[in-house]
Amino acid sequence: MGSPRKELLGQLLACCTSVKTVRLFITWARETEVVNVDDLLTRYPLRTGSNKRWMSQLSDGTLLSLNPHG
């Protein structure tokens, strides 16, 4: 993926009803630095779910995501 259009991505993600999909994209975008995620989050109302989810990167580089509700 070369240079995605930030406006189009923001609109698509704002319309997306799947919180998991939005979170997956945000995680991928932060890791690859393809898009400025912080700018997207301030400019568009993205559904990212609650902030109660705990995420951490393990020593082998994998991402651990824990949801306190099961």
Secondary structure, 3 states (H helix, E strand, C coil): CCCCCHHHHHHHHHHCCCHHHHHHHHHHHHHHCCCCHHHHHHHCCCCCCCCCCEEEECCCCCEEEECCCC
